[in-house]
Amino acid sequence: MSNAKDLYLYKREGAYIPRIAAVHDLCGYGKCSLGVAIPVLSAAGCDVCPVPTSLFSAHTKFPFFYMHDTTPMLEEYLDAWDKEGIELDAVYSGFLGSAEQVGAINRIYHAHPKALRVVDPVMGDGGSKYPTYTDEMCKATAELVEGADILTPNLTEASIITGIEYRGQDVDVEFIKRNMEALLDMGAKTVVIKGVAHGDGVIRNYVAGKDFETCEVCAEQLPYMLHGTGDLFASALLAAVMSGKSLYDSVNFAGKLVHDAMIVTRQQPDYETRGVSFESVLGEITDLVR
């Protein structure tokens, strides 16, 4: 049986710049979603084509925020893309504004059947859904599992999708495998469960696929939590994949990048709420394609 070190999901060729549709929200203050995906993937030499699912004044960890749902505009937005004949190499989805937006993502899939499908099912953390997410939205998001080339849930999101009870972040490997097997049975091609912590100073990410055994990828765990690390992890993982790295090496790279960005963040004012400061470590991403 092969392993994640042998799995390459994208072959980078010459000077070609891959084009990625990033289906995420846009947040004015607080580092997450498109504010992370665009610079991270651009640093990896990718052409990022945003599909904004909602507009936020600030991310949802702030006590006050304004949200504008972009669902009514998406049909005409994608109609214009169709008329332009835009070609895509990957479709990367994250935070959604409504359950109906899953239909827009499926429309992009249908128009670009060869594009890599990367699904970060951003729905919650710490055992709770995000405040704008309804049960209907969670059910719709779970539909994106089938056919996902890479699915990157945290344990809360895995629980929401599979119905397996959330048990916190300190869980054993057998519990992780149970979740991953359920997600693979639902149609995901590979699964990366992120952020497993046992309180021993190590953060663990797990990788599984239909054709290879579950493996563990570790990084140093820092003694503080930050908003936006999940978005940074998924974006960095995709950046490495689109640079021609194996899935295992991509997960390892993403874990290291988040760690390095968190160290920089700790030195910034209001770091607890503002989110992860990745700007100073973008050079690590650029090095992927040098």
Residue, then its C-alpha position, 0 to 999 in steps of 0.5 A: m500500500s502506498n502512502a501520502k509521501d508518494l501522492y502528488l495531486y498536481k504537476r507543476e510544469g515550466a513557467y505555467i501559472p496555475r489558476i485557482a478559484a477561491v470560494h471564501d468570504l472576504c473579511g475587512y478586519g481580522k485575518c482569515s478567508l480570502g485575506v489569507a488565501i489570496p496572498v498565500l496562493s499568490a506567493a506560490g505563483c498561483d493566479v487566485c480568482p476570488v468568488p466571495t461568498s459573503l462580506f464581513s466587517a470583521h471576523t465572527k470572533f469579534p462581538f460586533f460584525y456586519m455580514h453581507d450575503t453575496t448569494p443573490m449575485l453569484e449566478e450572474y457572477l459565474d455567468a460572466w465567468d462562463k462567457e469569458g471562458i475562464e479555465l481553472d486548475a483548482v477550486y478551493s472552497g471555505f466559509l459560505g454565506s448560505a446553504e444555496q452557495v453549495g450549488a454555486i460550487n457544484r456549478i464551478y465543478h461542473a464547468h471545470p471537471k478536471a480541476l482539483r477540488v479542495v474543500d475546507p469545510v469551515m463551520g466551527d471550532g471547539g465543539s461549536k458551530y460559527p454563529t452564522y452557520t445553521d443546521e441547513m448550511c452544515k448539511a449542505t456543506a457536508e455535500l461537498v465531501e463527495g469527490a473532494d480531492i482534499l478535505t481539511p476539517n478540524l475535529t469539530e467540523a468532522s463531527i458535524i459532517t459525520g455525526i460522530e460525537y465531538r470529544g475535544q482535541d485530545v483524542d486517540v488515533e483510533f478515534i481519528k481513524r474512525n472519523m477519517e474512515a467515515l469521511l472517506d466512505m462519504g466520498a472524499k478522496t483524501v482527508v487531512i484532520k488538523g489540530v489534534a492536541h494532547g497537551d504534550g507540546v505537539i500539534r498533530n495533523y492526520v492524513a488518510g486516503k482510500d489507497f494509503e494508510t493513515c499517517e501523522v504529521c507533527a509540529e510544535q504546539l505553541p501555548y496560545m490559540l489564534h483565529g485564522t490558523g485553519d485558513l492559513f493551514a489549508s491555504a499553505l497546504l494547497a500552495a505546496v500541492m500546486s507547487g508540485k509537492s506530495l500531500y505529506d510534504s504539503v501537510n508538513f509545510a503547512g504545519k511549519l508555516v502556521h507555527d512560524a506565523m504564530i511566533v510572529t503574531r505573538q509580537q503584534p498588538d491585539y494578536e489574540t483577536r486580530g488573527v494570525s500574522f503571516e505576512s512576514v513568512l510569505g517568503e517561505i511560500t515563495d521558496l516553494v517555486r524558486 
